[in-house]
Amino acid sequence: MDPFVWTLCTGVEEENQIPSIELLKTIHPSESSVEVVLIDRQHDPDLRHLETIVNGLSCSCPTAKDMVDQLAKLVCTQMGGIAFNGEDALLHCWKDWSEVIKASSCTVVPPMGKLSFGLYRHRALLFKVI
């Protein structure tokens, strides 16, 4: 059993399951270092805004390569810019930003659209989602 999952699940019947989003949302950021990013198009207006931008890009890009390039630029801009020195250089900034977003939302489950800074995994996820 993954200790991460085990420590979050308090009920015996939940012991071998991944915690639900509802359970994760009840965890206060000061109580855990868990990192979860919620992808919810219905309740995340910032994510919907990014998708609207992408829809506009799709009309203006003549080739698939152009579209991919534009998506990559959008994700890069949304997630804090170019990572010149690799992920290690981003890690300190991510930790600071993560604390701010968790504190302001009072949850360890911030919505994807609220992230204005991200590591490679966040960038890859946003690229895939939009």
C-alpha positions as CSV (number, residue, x, y, z in Angstrom):
1,M,0.0,0.0,0.0
2,D,1.3,3.4,-0.9
3,P,1.9,5.3,2.4
4,F,0.6,8.5,0.8
5,V,-2.8,6.8,0.2
6,W,-2.8,5.0,3.5
7,T,-2.2,8.1,5.6
8,L,-5.0,10.0,3.9
9,C,-7.6,7.3,4.1
10,T,-9.0,7.0,7.5
11,G,-11.8,4.5,7.1
12,V,-11.1,0.8,7.1
13,E,-13.2,0.4,3.9
14,E,-11.2,3.1,2.2
15,E,-7.8,1.7,3.2
16,N,-6.9,0.2,-0.2
17,Q,-8.3,3.0,-2.3
18,I,-7.1,6.2,-3.7
19,P,-8.7,9.1,-1.8
20,S,-11.6,10.8,-3.5
21,I,-11.4,14.4,-4.7
22,E,-14.0,15.3,-2.0
23,L,-11.8,13.8,0.7
24,L,-8.7,15.6,-0.7
25,K,-10.6,18.9,-0.8
26,T,-11.1,18.7,3.0
27,I,-7.4,18.6,3.7
28,H,-6.1,22.0,4.8
29,P,-2.7,22.9,3.1
30,S,-1.0,23.3,6.5
31,E,-1.9,19.6,7.3
32,S,-0.3,18.0,4.3
33,S,2.3,18.4,1.5
34,V,0.1,16.5,-0.9
35,E,0.0,17.9,-4.4
36,V,-3.2,17.5,-6.5
37,V,-4.3,19.5,-9.5
38,L,-8.0,19.4,-10.4
39,I,-9.1,19.4,-14.0
40,D,-12.7,20.4,-14.0
41,R,-13.8,22.2,-17.2
42,Q,-17.3,22.8,-15.8
43,H,-16.2,24.7,-12.7
44,D,-12.9,26.2,-13.7
45,P,-13.5,29.4,-15.7
46,D,-9.8,30.0,-16.1
47,L,-9.4,26.6,-17.8
48,R,-12.4,27.3,-20.0
49,H,-10.8,30.7,-21.0
50,L,-7.6,28.9,-22.1
51,E,-9.7,26.5,-24.1
52,T,-11.4,29.4,-25.8
53,I,-8.0,30.8,-26.7
54,V,-7.0,27.4,-28.1
55,N,-10.2,27.3,-30.2
56,G,-9.2,30.6,-31.7
57,L,-5.7,29.4,-32.4
58,S,-7.0,26.3,-34.2
59,C,-8.7,28.6,-36.8
60,S,-5.6,30.6,-37.4
61,C,-3.1,27.7,-37.7
62,P,-2.7,26.3,-41.2
63,T,-0.9,23.1,-40.2
64,A,-0.8,20.7,-37.3
65,K,2.8,21.7,-36.6
66,D,1.8,25.3,-36.3
67,M,-1.0,24.4,-33.9
68,V,1.4,22.4,-31.7
69,D,3.9,25.3,-31.7
70,Q,1.2,27.7,-30.7
71,L,-0.1,25.4,-28.0
72,A,3.4,25.0,-26.6
73,K,3.9,28.7,-26.5
74,L,0.5,29.2,-24.7
75,V,1.4,26.5,-22.1
76,C,4.8,28.0,-21.6
77,T,3.4,31.5,-21.1
78,Q,0.6,30.2,-18.8
79,M,3.1,28.2,-16.7
80,G,5.7,30.9,-15.9
81,G,7.8,31.1,-19.1
82,I,10.8,29.2,-20.4
83,A,12.7,26.9,-18.1
84,F,16.3,27.8,-19.3
85,N,18.1,25.8,-16.6
86,G,15.9,22.8,-16.4
87,E,13.3,21.7,-13.8
88,D,15.7,22.3,-10.9
89,A,15.6,26.0,-11.5
90,L,11.8,25.9,-11.5
91,L,11.4,23.8,-8.4
92,H,12.1,26.7,-5.9
93,C,9.6,28.9,-7.7
94,W,7.0,26.1,-7.9
95,K,7.3,25.5,-4.2
96,D,6.7,29.2,-3.4
97,W,3.8,29.5,-5.9
98,S,2.3,26.2,-4.7
99,E,2.2,27.5,-1.1
100,V,0.5,30.7,-2.2
101,I,-2.2,29.0,-4.3
102,K,-2.9,26.4,-1.6
103,A,-3.2,29.1,1.1
104,S,-5.4,31.4,-1.0
105,S,-7.7,28.5,-1.9
106,C,-7.5,26.8,1.5
107,T,-7.2,23.4,-0.1
108,V,-4.5,21.1,-1.5
109,V,-6.6,20.7,-4.7
110,P,-6.2,23.9,-6.8
111,P,-7.9,24.0,-10.2
112,M,-5.7,23.7,-13.2
113,G,-6.7,27.1,-14.6
114,K,-5.5,28.8,-11.4
115,L,-1.9,27.7,-11.9
116,S,0.2,30.4,-13.4
117,F,3.4,28.5,-12.7
118,G,4.3,24.9,-13.2
119,L,6.9,22.2,-13.5
120,Y,7.2,19.9,-16.4
121,R,4.5,17.6,-15.2
122,H,2.0,20.5,-14.9
123,R,3.0,21.9,-18.3
124,A,2.5,18.4,-19.9
125,L,-0.8,18.0,-18.2
126,L,-2.1,21.4,-19.3
127,F,-0.8,20.7,-22.9
128,K,-2.8,17.5,-23.0
129,V,-5.9,19.0,-21.5
130,I,-6.2,21.9,-23.8
